Amino acid sequence: MGASSDWPIKLRDHELELRPLRIRDRRAWDSVRNKNRDWLEPWEATRPDMDSHQPPPSFVSMVMQYRREGSALRSISLGIWLAGTKRERLIGQLTLSGIVFGAMRGAHIGYWIDQNFANQGYTSRAVSLMTDFGLNQLLLHRIEINLRPENEASRRVAEKCGYLFEGLRPRYLHIAGDWRDHLTYVKENPKIT
């Protein structure tokens, strides 16, 4: 397992690699997102009516935004890649966002996984890699995972990765067309007192 805080950030755990999406990854990203549209839709962030007139960004502009945010250490979005015997395969995406230094030194993690690779430990391994990076490389004080109460799989990921339940946030994020309650799980850095 290795990590560096220089952009582009790449994290690895055996056959699992977290790395930034590249423009040439468009076909892989489009394929996995299209196959998983129904699987992901109940958990996906949506735009409130006031923002709904704005079209979603193109893949190229999304990748460029990820690069800018990542190199500035404001938000780090990485594809979850599984190395195979012939080629690597995109199986999900993970973001450490809302990175704040100074007195807070915190961030939050969000993720999605291809349904064909769910419940196999890949999401937990990816979250653990990013958590270790945030706590040990960026020296963050705390990282949050905010999840919908009915998302049992995400709850298991948070708990398996050592996150502790902190509380309920009513109407926290706009998901699947409405403001949804979220449970907040937190992991604090024992090295920072």
Order of alpha helices (4+ residues) and beta strands (2+ residues): beta-beta-alpha-alpha-alpha-beta-beta-beta-alpha-beta-alpha-beta-beta
